[in-house]
Amino acid sequence: MPTVGVKRDLLFKALGRTYTDEEFDELCFEFGLELDEITTEKEIISKEQGDSKASGASDIILYKIDVPANRYDLLCLEGLVRGLQVFKNKLEAPRYRRVSPVSGEPQKLIITKETAAVRPFAVAAVLRNITFTQERYDSFIELQEKLHQNICRKRSLVAIGTHDLDTISGPFTYTAKPPGDISFKPLNQTKEYTATQLMSLYKTDSHLRHYLHIIEDKPVYPVIYDSNGVVLSMPPIINGDHSKITLNTKNVFVECTATDLTKAKTVLDMMVTMFSEYCSQPFTVEEADVVNPDGKTCKYPELAYRKEKLSSEFVNRKVGINESTEKIAQLLTRMCLLSQVTGVGDEIEVEIPPTRSDVIHACDIMEDAAMAYGFNNIPRTTPRTYTVANQFPLNKLTELLRVDLAAAGFTEALNFALCSKEDIADKLGKNISDTRAVHISNPKTAEFQVARTTLLPGLLKTIAANRKMPLPLKLFEISDVVLKDETKDVGARNSRRFCAVYYNKSPGFEVIHGLLDRAMQLLEVKSARGDGYHIQAADDSTFFPGRCAEIFVRGKTVGRLGVLHPDVINRFELTMPCSALEMDIELFLGHTPEATLTHDVPMQEVIKHKFPTQDDSSQAPSSRPASTKTVFGDVSTPAGLKALNDFLADKSYVEGFVATQADTAMLDAIPSAPSPTFCHLMRWYNHIKSFQRERTSLPPAKKQFVLPASPPASTNDASDDDIDLFGSDDEEDSAEAARIKEQRVAEYAAKKSKKPALIAKSSILLDVKPWDDETDMGKLEECVRSVSMDGLLWGQSKLVPVGYGIKKLQIGCVVEDDKVGTDLLEEAITAFEEYVQSVDVAAFNKI
């Protein structure tokens, strides 16, 4: 995120009130920003260059504010203040207008066809009768730099030039010439230079040298002249000194040259809208005509307003609130998106100003509504769906292989995904055009020119760097390589490979072959043609002739193994024979890693998700127990369901951290799907219901949560069929026995309640160190023992020599764990700063 630095006092003056740091931090959060740091120019220079360089710097307090990367309208003080004032309803969003010159024709910028080879597009505008102060001028220059670093992509897409219109005369010509034909005095220089000389001059400039690569290899350089042949600028490098703006400048000519016309329009709109408030007619911008090489004339800046329509129901549903259409329109207006209710259902018409180029979809409008509503004000809700994450199968297979290959005696290496062309081609005896390598367009070094197509060079370079290690060296790596693939939308794909190398005085082909057999054993692939794996002789320039084999799995080739060619070994600066194995492991998954690995879920609104369930006709009916009585009560009643819901409030399962038979038994005990009011129970119910296929394989329950059903009550019919031949003849004896049982249970509970609870205690030995040998240790111990807390009991103490005549106090104590902690003790003792330097825990034992 870009960071904007503004002077605190200047910001508060523009906002019309003073905030505390905490209040302004809260305001930033409400507006979707973050107050990152409160500092000064002196502190910044001191951190970056040292205290000596910061001696004459300013002590004015600066606010460093993090701004979203697509909010170009907040990159300067003017835009930031304007947005906050509208947000706080202290100001209406201004309306920006493009106007014609009061007298004469508009300024004209003519683009020639030669620019097509470098930067083909240009736009322009005029800020008429503008008034600069030192703060406004600094903000104007800083906005250019922020835009250059952000949307302009370090001037590669767009370069901004600002000129004092009163020092130049139109029409202006934007053309391209050979560097030797361009000569002018650049900004802040005292003499003229040719473009070639400037490129050499700025190679050592800490600021401009980063932009030279954009045009230095071009046959022609872009340049802008006025009608008198005065050079305005050589974009994207430097402006001319003749037309530089100052505090006295009244009319500013703004031009943007670009390789992307849309970005150029956006940048021009940002520059003129942010500072048009300082013009004699606020928020007006004088138009300029741009004549393209085909003769077509366009007027800039566009300052285009557009309108979008959306429903309040869409906003409410996406944000998770329930507000009226009028309220949502008011929220959007606070975000500089003028909105009004159309009257057609719950439709809202939103006007997007030219400063809000970040709004490209209805979701962007919805996000602004959520921001204005306040993220902290959105009610918390339980998700309507419950999902369980699984490890990506390819990564799971990789992790399993890594462990067992390490157990086989091989050491894992992790190498860079980028390498040189030489590594994957010349050194391996191959042609670079046959490798299907993805090339890096602007590699920083020769070591990182392409994405690797094989893991072998990385392992060989690792061995070369560790030649002094004891032999043999056995390395392996399981990582991705990148290959060109025209069937993919990005033109390339990743492939997970396994590579192993054995380096010793003898080639050790049998070791590599044995590792292959072990890997296949782990992958449960038998050694057989057809359904298993086998190897057969092959020719490969990387391997020694007659010592190379191709690996086939189920009839498909997956890799090669063999003894490396001596030339390959020499090119990697190795001196001993080496055997290698490399193969693709994605085939062993049974599907490509890009395929869907779980049930397909329709990509629709969450509320409309219908997760696939097993066909009832193919599923055996579950044996649902007749009992609804559980340890939580009767789950056929609201009270029982509420108890279970409260129990599941912070748990995913009834027992433990995975689904067990206890969950399925509890699920079967619930007669029907619970009400949505029991949100935790509903979440658990839907989740456990998805285990219907696996319910028989779930771990057994450790406890019984579903109680057996009560025996049916006997009837009072006096028929012979109902005579209890084995029952008690004395009903009063049964009642008396029940009464006695209840009395004994009550007595036991009362006795248990009187038993004191077990209190956890610990014995602590503290080392209290004084400042020096002059510290009064008696007074120090008196201070320590003066620390009094509930649950703290001081014990014996002694003085222990430390060195140089200094002694430390070693004192013991017993504490109740629930009441006193070591941190609390240390803090209380170190409060005696006059005597105590530090406190350490020498011993800690549970009692």
C-alpha positions in Angstrom: 0.0 0.0 0.0 1.3 3.5 -0.8 2.1 5.7 2.2 1.3 9.4 2.2 3.2 11.7 4.5 1.4 14.8 5.6 2.2 17.5 8.2 -0.1 17.1 11.1 -0.8 20.8 11.8 -1.4 21.5 8.1 -3.8 18.6 7.9 -5.8 19.7 11.0 -5.9 23.2 9.7 -7.4 22.0 6.4 -9.9 19.7 8.2 -11.0 22.6 10.4 -10.4 21.0 13.7 -7.8 19.4 15.9 -7.7 15.6 16.7 -5.8 13.6 19.2 -3.6 10.9 17.7 -6.1 8.3 18.9 -9.1 10.2 17.4 -7.4 10.6 14.0 -6.4 7.0 14.0 -10.1 6.0 14.5 -11.2 8.4 11.8 -8.7 6.9 9.4 -10.0 3.4 10.2 -13.6 4.4 9.6 -12.6 5.8 6.2 -10.7 2.7 5.2 -7.2 4.0 5.8 -4.5 3.3 8.4 -2.4 5.7 10.4 0.9 3.8 10.0 3.3 6.0 11.9 3.6 9.3 13.7 7.1 10.7 13.2 9.1 13.8 12.2 11.4 14.5 9.3 14.3 14.5 11.8 13.5 11.0 13.0 13.2 9.7 9.5 16.6 11.0 8.4 18.1 9.8 11.7 16.9 6.2 11.0 18.0 6.2 7.4 21.2 8.2 7.4 22.2 8.5 11.1 22.0 11.3 13.7 24.7 13.4 12.1 22.7 13.9 9.0 19.5 14.8 10.9 21.0 17.7 12.9 19.3 20.4 10.8 16.1 18.6 9.9 12.6 19.7 10.9 10.8 18.7 14.0 7.4 19.2 12.5 5.2 16.1 13.3 4.3 14.0 10.2 1.5 11.5 9.8 2.3 8.5 7.7 -1.0 7.2 6.3 -1.4 3.9 4.4 -3.7 4.4 1.4 -5.3 1.6 -0.8 -3.2 1.2 -3.9 -6.2 1.9 -6.2 -7.2 5.2 -4.5 -5.1 7.6 -6.5 -7.3 10.5 -5.3 -6.0 10.1 -1.7 -2.3 10.3 -2.6 -2.0 14.0 -1.6 -3.1 16.3 1.1 -5.8 17.9 -1.0 -7.5 14.7 -2.0 -7.2 13.3 1.5 -8.8 16.3 3.1 -11.5 16.5 0.5 -12.5 12.8 1.0 -12.5 13.1 4.8 -14.6 16.3 4.7 -17.2 14.7 2.5 -17.1 11.6 4.6 -17.9 13.7 7.8 -20.7 15.5 6.0 -18.9 18.8 6.3 -18.6 19.3 2.6 -20.4 18.3 -0.6 -18.4 16.5 -3.2 -17.2 19.1 -5.7 -18.2 18.9 -9.4 -15.2 19.1 -11.8 -15.7 20.9 -15.1 -13.7 21.2 -18.3 -13.9 24.8 -19.7 -12.8 26.5 -22.9 -10.2 29.3 -22.8 -11.7 32.7 -22.0 -9.9 34.1 -25.1 -8.3 32.4 -28.0 -8.0 28.8 -29.1 -7.2 25.9 -26.7 -3.6 24.9 -26.4 -2.7 22.2 -28.9 -0.4 19.2 -28.7 0.5 17.6 -32.0 1.7 13.9 -31.9 3.9 12.8 -34.8 4.0 9.3 -36.2 7.7 8.8 -35.0 6.5 8.4 -31.4 4.9 5.0 -32.3 8.3 3.4 -31.8 8.6 4.5 -28.2 5.6 6.2 -26.4 2.7 6.6 -28.9 0.2 8.4 -26.6 -0.1 11.8 -25.1 -2.7 13.9 -23.3 -2.7 17.5 -22.0 -4.6 20.1 -20.0 -4.1 23.6 -18.5 -4.5 24.8 -14.9 -5.4 28.5 -15.4 -4.8 31.2 -12.8 -3.5 28.8 -10.1 -2.0 30.1 -6.9 0.9 28.2 -5.3 2.2 28.4 -1.7 5.2 26.5 -0.6 3.0 23.8 0.9 0.8 23.5 -2.2 3.9 23.4 -4.5 5.5 20.6 -2.4 2.2 18.7 -2.5 2.0 19.2 -6.3 5.5 17.7 -6.8 4.9 14.9 -4.3 1.7 13.8 -6.1 3.6 13.5 -9.3 6.1 11.2 -7.6 3.4 9.1 -5.9 1.6 8.6 -9.2 4.9 7.8 -11.0 5.6 5.1 -8.5 2.0 3.7 -8.4 -0.3 3.8 -11.5 2.5 4.9 -13.8 4.6 1.9 -12.8 7.8 3.9 -12.3 7.2 5.9 -15.5 7.1 2.8 -17.7 3.4 3.3 -18.5 3.0 7.1 -18.0 5.3 10.0 -17.5 4.0 13.4 -16.2 5.4 16.7 -17.2 4.4 20.1 -15.7 5.4 23.4 -17.2 5.0 27.1 -16.7 2.8 28.0 -19.6 3.9 31.7 -19.6 7.4 30.7 -20.5 6.5 28.7 -23.6 4.2 29.1 -26.6 2.0 26.6 -28.4 1.2 24.7 -30.4 3.4 22.0 -29.0 4.9 19.1 -30.9 5.4 15.6 -29.4 7.8 13.7 -31.6 10.8 11.2 -31.4 14.3 11.8 -32.7 17.7 10.1 -32.5 19.4 10.9 -29.2 22.2 12.8 -30.9 19.7 15.2 -32.5 18.2 16.2 -29.1 19.9 19.0 -27.2 18.6 21.1 -24.3 19.3 22.3 -20.8 17.7 19.8 -18.4 16.1 20.7 -15.1 18.4 22.1 -12.5 21.4 22.0 -14.8 23.6 25.0 -16.0 24.4 23.9 -19.6 22.9 22.1 -22.5 23.4 18.4 -23.1 22.5 16.0 -25.9 20.2 13.1 -25.0 23.2 10.7 -25.3 25.2 12.8 -22.8 22.2 12.9 -20.5 21.9 9.2 -20.4 25.6 9.0 -19.3 25.2 11.8 -16.8 22.2 10.3 -15.1 23.6 6.8 -14.7 25.0 7.9 -11.4 21.9 9.9 -10.3 20.3 8.1 -7.4 16.8 9.2 -8.6 16.8 9.2 -12.4 19.0 6.2 -13.1 16.0 3.9 -12.4 14.2 5.2 -15.4 17.0 5.2 -18.0 16.3 1.6 -19.1 12.8 2.6 -20.4 14.2 4.3 -23.6 18.0 3.9 -23.6 17.9 0.9 -26.0 15.5 2.7 -28.4 16.7 4.1 -31.7 14.8 7.3 -31.1 13.9 9.2 -27.9 10.6 11.0 -27.3 10.8 14.8 -26.9 8.3 17.7 -26.7 8.9 21.1 -28.3 7.0 24.4 -28.3 6.5 26.5 -31.4 9.9 28.2 -30.9 11.8 24.9 -30.8 12.2 25.1 -27.0 12.4 21.6 -25.4 9.7 21.1 -22.7 10.7 17.6 -21.7 12.3 14.4 -22.8 9.9 11.9 -21.3 10.1 9.8 -19.2 13.5 11.0 -18.0 13.6 14.8 -17.4 11.9 18.1 -18.0 13.6 21.1 -19.5 14.9 23.8 -17.2 13.3 26.6 -19.4 9.7 25.8 -18.5 10.1 24.7 -14.8 7.3 25.8 -12.5 7.9 28.0 -9.4 5.9 29.5 -6.6 5.2 32.4 -9.0 3.7 30.3 -11.7 0.1 31.2 -12.6 -0.6 28.9 -15.5 0.5 25.3 -15.6 0.6 23.2 -18.8 0.3 19.5 -17.8 1.2 16.8 -20.3 1.3 13.0 -19.9 3.1 10.7 -22.4 2.3 7.0 -22.2 2.3 3.6 -23.6 -1.2 3.1 -22.2 -3.8 5.7 -23.2 -6.3 4.7 -20.4 -3.7 5.1 -17.7 -2.7 8.5 -19.2 -6.2 9.8 -19.0 -6.6 8.6 -15.4 -3.3 10.2 -14.4 -4.2 13.5 -16.1 -7.6 13.6 -14.4 -5.9 13.0 -11.0 -3.4 15.8 -11.4 -5.9 18.5 -12.5 -8.8 17.5 -10.2 -6.6 17.5 -7.1 -5.2 21.0 -7.7 -8.0 22.7 -9.6 -9.3 24.0 -6.3 -6.5 26.5 -6.2 -7.5 28.0 -9.6 -9.4 31.4 -9.7 -12.4 29.3 -10.7 -12.2 26.4 -8.3 -12.6 22.9 -9.8 -12.4 24.0 -13.4 -9.8 22.8 -15.9 -9.0 24.5 -19.2 -9.1 22.0 -22.1 -6.3 21.2 -24.5 -6.5 19.7 -28.0 -4.4 16.7 -28.8 -3.9 15.9 -32.5 -3.1 12.3 -33.2 -0.9 11.1 -36.2 -4.0 10.1 -38.1 -5.3 13.8 -37.9 -8.0 13.0 -35.3 -8.3 15.7 -32.6 -9.3 14.8 -29.0 -10.0 17.2 -26.2 -8.6 16.5 -22.7 -9.0 16.2 -19.8 -12.1 14.0 -20.2 -13.3 14.5 -16.6 -16.0 11.9 -17.4 -18.9 11.2 -15.0 -20.7 7.9 -15.4 -23.7 6.4 -13.7 -24.3 2.9 -12.4 -27.4 1.3 -11.0 -27.7 -1.3 -8.3 -30.2 -2.5 -5.8 -30.2 -1.9 -2.0 -30.9 -5.6 -1.6 -27.6 -6.4 -3.3 -25.7 -4.2 -0.9 -27.6 -5.5 2.2 -27.0 -9.1 1.2 -23.4 -8.7 0.4 -22.5 -6.6 3.4 -24.7 -8.5 5.9 -26.9 -5.5 7.0 -30.5 -4.5 6.7 -30.8 -0.8 5.8 -33.3 1.1 3.8 -32.7 2.2 0.2 -32.5 5.9 1.3 -29.9 5.1 4.0 -27.6 3.2 1.6 -27.8 6.1 -0.9 -26.7 8.4 1.9 -23.8 6.1 2.8 -22.6 6.1 -0.8 -22.8 9.9 -1.0 -20.5 10.1 2.0 -17.9 8.3 -0.1 -18.0 10.9 -2.9 -20.4 8.7 -4.9 -23.4 10.9 -5.4 -26.4 8.6 -5.1 -30.1 8.9 -5.3 -33.1 6.6 -5.2 -34.7 6.1 -8.6 -38.1 5.1 -7.3 -38.1 1.8 -9.3 -38.2 -0.8 -6.6 -35.1 -0.6 -4.4 -32.9 0.7 -7.2 -30.1 3.3 -6.5 -28.4 5.4 -9.2 -24.8 6.1 -8.4 -22.7 8.7 -10.1 -19.0 7.9 -10.4 -16.8 11.0 -10.5 -13.5 11.2 -12.5 -11.5 10.9 -9.3 -12.9 7.4 -8.6 -11.2 5.4 -11.3 -11.1 2.5 -8.8 -14.8 1.9 -9.1 -15.1 -0.6 -12.0 -17.8 -3.0 -10.7 -20.9 -3.1 -8.4 -18.8 -4.8 -5.8 -16.6 -1.7 -5.5 -19.7 0.4 -4.8 -20.9 -2.2 -2.2 -17.5 -2.0 -0.5 -17.8 1.8 -0.2 -21.2 1.3 1.4 -19.8 -1.1 3.9 -17.0 1.3 4.7 -19.4 4.2 5.3 -21.6 2.0 7.4 -18.6 1.0 9.5 -17.0 -2.4 9.5 -17.3 -2.6 13.3 -21.0 -1.9 13.1 -21.8 -4.9 10.8 -23.5 -7.5 13.0 -21.6 -10.7 13.6 -23.3 -13.8 12.1 -22.6 -17.5 11.9 -21.6 -18.7 8.4 -24.5 -20.5 6.7 -22.1 -23.2 5.4 -19.6 -25.3 7.2 -16.5 -26.5 5.4 -13.6 -28.7 6.3 -10.2 -28.1 4.7 -8.1 -30.9 3.3 -4.4 -30.8 2.3 -3.8 -30.4 -1.4 -3.3 -34.0 -2.6 -0.1 -33.2 -4.6 1.5 -31.5 -1.6 0.4 -34.4 0.7 2.1 -36.9 -1.6 5.2 -34.7 -1.7 5.4 -34.6 2.1 5.0 -38.3 2.4 7.7 -39.0 -0.1 10.1 -36.5 1.5 10.0 -38.3 4.8 10.7 -41.7 3.4 13.4 -40.6 0.9 15.2 -38.9 3.8 14.9 -42.2 5.7 16.5 -43.9 2.8 19.7 -41.9 3.5 19.3 -39.0 1.1 19.5 -35.4 2.1 16.9 -32.9 0.8 18.0 -29.8 -1.1 15.9 -26.7 -2.0 17.2 -24.7 -4.9 16.0 -21.6 -6.8 13.2 -21.9 -9.3 15.1 -19.6 -11.7 18.4 -20.5 -13.3 20.6 -19.5 -16.3 20.0 -20.7 -19.8 23.4 -22.4 -19.7 22.4 -24.5 -16.7 19.4 -26.2 -18.4 20.8 -26.3 -21.9 24.6 -26.1 -22.7 25.8 -27.8 -19.5 23.4 -30.7 -20.0 24.3 -31.0 -23.7 20.9 -29.8 -24.9 19.6 -27.0 -27.2 17.8 -24.2 -25.4 15.0 -24.2 -28.0 14.2 -27.9 -27.2 13.8 -27.3 -23.4 10.3 -25.5 -23.5 11.8 -23.0 -21.0 9.9 -19.9 -19.9 12.3 -16.9 -20.3 12.4 -13.9 -18.0 12.0 -10.7 -20.0 14.4 -8.5 -18.0 16.6 -10.7 -16.0 18.6 -8.9 -13.3 21.5 -11.3 -13.4 22.8 -14.1 -15.7 22.0 -16.6 -13.0 18.2 -16.0 -13.3 17.3 -16.0 -17.0 14.8 -18.8 -17.3 12.4 -20.8 -15.1 14.0 -24.2 -14.6 12.8 -27.1 -16.7 14.7 -29.8 -14.7 15.8 -30.2 -11.1 19.1 -31.8 -12.0 21.3 -28.6 -12.5 20.4 -27.3 -9.1 21.4 -30.5 -7.3 24.7 -30.7 -9.3 25.5 -27.1 -8.3 24.7 -27.9 -4.7 27.2 -30.8 -4.9 29.8 -28.6 -6.5 29.5 -26.2 -3.6 29.9 -29.0 -1.1 32.7 -31.0 -2.7 34.7 -31.0 0.5 32.1 -32.9 2.4 32.6 -36.6 3.1 31.7 -39.0 0.3 29.3 -40.2 -0.8 27.0 -37.2 -1.4 23.3 -38.3 -1.7 20.9 -35.5 -2.5 17.3 -35.3 -3.6 14.7 -32.6 -4.3 11.0 -32.6 -4.9 9.8 -29.3 -6.4 8.1 -27.7 -9.4 9.6 -27.1 -12.8 7.9 -24.7 -15.3 7.2 -25.8 -18.9 5.6 -24.0 -21.8 2.1 -25.4 -22.5 0.0 -23.8 -25.2 -3.2 -25.4 -23.9 -3.0 -23.3 -20.7 -4.4 -19.8 -20.6 -1.1 -18.4 -19.3 1.0 -20.4 -21.8 2.8 -22.4 -19.2 2.3 -24.9 -16.4 4.0 -26.2 -13.3 5.0 -29.9 -13.0 6.1 -31.5 -9.8 9.3 -33.5 -10.2 11.4 -35.8 -8.0 15.2 -35.8 -8.6 17.9 -37.6 -6.8 21.7 -37.6 -7.3 24.5 -40.0 -6.0 28.1 -38.7 -6.1 31.0 -40.9 -5.2 34.2 -42.5 -6.5 32.1 -45.1 -8.3 28.9 -44.2 -10.3 26.6 -46.0 -8.0 23.9 -46.7 -10.6 22.6 -49.6 -8.4 22.0 -47.0 -5.5 19.8 -44.8 -7.7 18.1 -47.8 -9.2 17.3 -49.0 -5.7 16.0 -45.6 -4.7 13.6 -45.8 -7.7 12.4 -49.3 -6.6 11.8 -47.9 -3.0 9.9 -44.9 -4.4 7.7 -47.2 -6.5 7.1 -49.4 -3.5 6.0 -46.4 -1.5 3.7 -45.3 -4.4 2.3 -48.9 -4.4 3.3 -49.5 -8.1 4.5 -53.0 -8.7 7.4 -53.9 -11.0 5.7 -55.2 -14.1 4.9 -54.1 -17.6 1.4 -52.9 -18.3 -0.1 -52.1 -14.9 3.2 -51.6 -13.1 6.5 -49.9 -13.9 9.6 -50.9 -15.8 12.7 -49.3 -17.3 14.2 -49.7 -20.8 17.4 -48.4 -22.4 17.3 -44.9 -23.9 19.6 -42.3 -25.4 20.0 -38.9 -23.8 22.9 -36.4 -24.2 22.9 -35.7 -20.5 23.8 -39.4 -19.7 26.7 -41.6 -20.6 25.9 -43.7 -23.8 24.6 -47.1 -22.8 24.1 -46.0 -19.2 20.7 -44.4 -19.5 17.2 -45.8 -19.0 13.7 -44.5 -19.4 11.1 -45.0 -16.7 7.6 -46.2 -17.8 4.6 -46.4 -15.5 1.4 -48.0 -16.8 2.7 -47.5 -20.3 3.6 -43.8 -19.9 7.1 -42.4 -19.7 7.6 -40.4 -16.4 11.4 -39.8 -16.3 14.9 -41.1 -16.7 17.8 -42.4 -14.7 21.4 -43.3 -15.4 25.1 -42.3 -15.1 25.8 -38.7 -16.1 28.0 -38.0 -19.1 31.6 -37.0 -18.1 31.2 -33.7 -20.1 28.2 -32.8 -18.0 30.1 -33.6 -14.8 33.0 -31.4 -15.9 30.8 -28.5 -16.9 29.5 -28.4 -13.3 33.1 -28.5 -12.0 32.8 -31.9 -10.5 35.6 -34.5 -10.6 33.9 -37.8 -9.8 31.2 -40.0 -11.4 27.6 -39.3 -10.7 24.3 -41.1 -11.1 20.9 -39.3 -11.3 17.2 -40.0 -11.4 14.4 -37.5 -12.3 10.8 -38.3 -12.8 7.3 -36.7 -12.7 5.2 -37.6 -9.7 1.9 -36.0 -10.7 0.9 -39.2 -12.6 0.7 -41.1 -9.4 -2.2 -39.0 -8.2 -4.5 -40.5 -10.8 -5.6 -37.1 -12.0 -4.0 -33.7 -12.8 -3.5 -31.5 -9.8 -5.5 -28.8 -11.5 -8.6 -31.0 -11.6 -11.3 -30.6 -8.9 -10.4 -32.9 -6.1 -13.7 -32.8 -4.2 -17.4 -32.6 -5.0 -18.2 -29.7 -7.4 -19.9 -26.8 -5.6 -21.9 -24.3 -7.8 -20.2 -20.9 -7.8 -23.3 -19.0 -6.8 -24.5 -17.1 -3.8 -23.7 -18.9 -0.6 -27.3 -18.9 0.3 -28.1 -20.8 -2.9 -25.4 -23.6 -2.4 -26.8 -27.0 -2.7 -24.1 -29.5 -1.6 -24.3 -32.9 -3.3 -25.8 -35.6 -1.1 -25.9 -39.3 -1.6 -29.0 -40.7 -3.3 -31.4 -41.9 -0.6 -32.3 -44.9 -2.8 -28.7 -46.1 -2.8 -28.2 -45.5 1.0 -29.3 -48.0 3.5 -31.7 -46.5 6.0 -29.9 -45.6 9.2 -30.9 -47.4 12.3 -32.2 -44.4 14.3 -32.5 -45.3 18.0 -35.8 -44.9 19.6 -34.3 -42.8 22.4 -34.1 -39.1 22.3 -32.7 -38.9 25.8 -29.1 -37.7 26.0 -26.7 -36.4 28.6 -27.9 -32.9 27.5 -31.6 -33.8 28.1 -34.3 -34.8 25.8 -33.3 -33.5 22.4 -36.9 -33.8 21.2 -37.6 -30.8 23.4 -36.4 -27.2 23.0 -34.7 -27.3 26.4 -32.6 -30.3 25.3 -31.7 -28.7 22.0 -30.7 -25.5 23.7 -28.4 -27.4 26.1 -26.7 -29.1 23.1 -26.5 -25.9 21.2 -24.7 -24.2 24.2 -22.3 -27.1 24.4 -21.4 -26.8 20.7 -20.8 -23.1 20.9 -17.1 -23.5 21.0 -16.8 -27.1 19.8 -16.8 -28.7 16.3 -17.6 -32.2 17.6 -19.4 -33.8 20.5 -16.2 -35.6 21.5 -12.6 -34.6 20.7 -11.4 -32.8 17.6 -12.6 -35.2 14.8 -15.9 -36.7 14.0 -16.6 -39.9 15.9 -19.5 -42.4 16.4 -20.6 -40.2 19.3 -21.5 -37.5 16.8 -23.5 -39.9 14.6 -25.3 -41.3 17.6 -26.3 -37.9 18.7 -27.3 -37.0 15.2 -29.6 -40.0 15.1 -31.2 -39.1 18.4 -32.4 -35.7 17.1 -35.8 -36.4 15.5 -35.5 -33.6 12.8 -33.3 -30.8 11.6 -33.0 -28.2 14.4 -34.3 -24.7 14.1 -32.0 -22.0 12.7 -32.2 -20.2 16.0 -29.9 -22.9 17.4 -27.0 -21.7 15.1 -24.2 -23.8 16.6 -26.4 -26.9 16.6 -27.4 -26.3 13.0 -23.8 -25.9 11.9 -22.8 -29.1 13.7 -25.9 -31.0 12.4 -25.2 -30.1 8.7 -21.5 -31.0 9.1 -22.1 -34.4 10.7 -24.9 -35.2 8.2 -22.3 -35.0 5.4 -20.5 -38.0 7.0 -23.2 -40.4 5.9 -20.8 -42.3 3.6 -18.0 -42.6 6.2 -20.1 -43.1 9.3 -19.2 -46.7 9.7 -15.5 -46.0 9.5 -15.5 -43.2 12.1 -13.6 -43.8 15.4 -15.7 -45.3 18.2 -17.1 -43.1 20.9 -15.2 -43.0 24.2 -18.3 -42.1 26.2 -22.0 -42.7 26.0 -23.9 -39.5 25.2 -27.3 -41.1 24.1 -29.1 -42.7 27.1 -31.2 -45.9 26.7 -34.9 -45.5 26.2 -37.1 -45.8 29.4 -39.1 -49.1 29.7 -42.8 -48.7 28.7 -45.0 -47.8 31.6 -47.3 -50.5 32.8 -51.1 -50.2 32.4 -53.7 -50.5 35.2 -55.8 -53.1 33.3 -56.7 -55.9 35.7 -56.4 -58.6 33.0 -54.5 -61.8 33.6 -52.2 -61.0 30.7 -50.7 -58.1 32.7 -49.8 -60.0 35.9 -46.2 -59.5 36.8 -45.1 -63.0 38.0 -41.7 -61.8 39.1 -42.5 -58.4 40.5 -42.5 -57.3 44.1 -45.6 -57.7 46.1 -44.8 -54.7 48.3 -44.9 -51.4 46.3 -44.2 -49.5 49.5 -40.8 -51.3 49.9 -39.8 -50.0 46.4 -40.8 -46.5 47.2 -38.9 -46.6 50.5 -35.8 -48.0 48.7 -36.0 -45.1 46.2 -36.3 -42.6 49.1 -33.3 -44.0 50.9 -31.2 -43.9 47.7 -32.1 -40.3 47.1 -31.2 -39.4 50.7 -27.8 -41.0 50.4 -27.1 -39.3 47.1 -28.0 -35.9 48.7 -25.8 -36.6 51.8 -22.8 -37.6 49.6 -23.2 -34.4 47.5 -23.4 -32.2 50.6 -20.3 -33.9 52.1 -18.4 -33.5 48.8 -19.3 -29.8 48.6 -17.7 -29.2 52.1 -14.4 -30.7 51.0 -11.9 -27.9 50.2 -10.9 -27.6 46.6 -7.3 -28.5 45.7 -5.2 -25.4 45.3 -2.3 -25.5 42.8 0.9 -24.0 44.3 4.4 -23.5 43.1 7.8 -23.0 44.8 9.8 -20.3 43.1 13.5 -19.3 43.7 14.3 -15.8 42.6 17.7 -14.2 41.9 17.5 -10.4 42.6 20.6 -8.6 41.3 21.7 -5.2 42.6 23.3 -2.3 40.6 26.7 -2.5 42.2 28.7 -3.5 45.3 27.6 -0.3 47.1 23.9 -1.3 47.1 22.5 -1.9 50.6 21.5 -5.6 50.4 19.7 -5.4 53.7 17.5 -2.6 52.4 17.1 -4.5 49.1 15.8 -7.6 50.9 13.5 -5.4 53.0 12.0 -4.0 49.8 11.5 -7.4 48.3 9.8 -8.8 51.3 7.6 -5.7 51.4 5.9 -7.0 48.2 2.6 -8.4 49.5 0.0 -10.3 47.5 -2.9 -12.6 48.1 -1.5 -16.1 47.6 2.2 -15.1 48.2 4.4 -16.4 51.1 8.0 -15.4 51.3 10.6 -18.0 52.5 14.3 -18.1 53.3 16.9 -16.0 51.6 20.7 -15.8 51.3 23.3 -13.6 49.6 25.2 -15.4 46.8 28.5 -13.9 45.4 28.4 -12.9 41.8 31.9 -11.4 41.2 34.0 -8.3 41.8 32.6 -8.0 45.3 29.0 -7.9 44.1 26.4 -10.3 45.7 22.9 -11.1 44.6 19.9 -11.9 46.8 18.5 -15.4 46.4 15.1 -15.7 48.0 12.4 -18.3 47.9 8.6 -18.1 48.0 5.5 -20.2 47.6 2.7 -18.9 45.4 -0.8 -19.9 44.5 -0.8 -20.4 40.7 -4.2 -18.8 40.1 -3.4 -15.7 42.1 0.3 -14.9 41.6 2.5 -15.3 38.5 6.2 -14.8 37.9 5.6 -11.8 35.6 3.6 -10.1 38.4 6.4 -10.8 40.9 9.2 -9.5 38.6 7.3 -6.3 37.8 6.6 -5.6 41.5 10.2 -6.2 42.6 11.8 -4.2 39.7 9.7 -1.3 40.7 12.4 -0.6 43.4 14.7 0.9 40.8 17.1 2.4 43.4 18.2 -1.0 44.6 17.1 -3.6 42.0 18.8 -4.0 38.6 17.0 -7.2 37.5 15.0 -10.2 38.7 15.5 -13.8 37.3 13.7 -17.0 38.1 16.4 -19.4 39.2 14.1 -22.4 39.9 10.4 -23.2 39.5 8.7 -26.3 40.9 5.1 -27.4 41.2 4.0 -28.4 44.7 
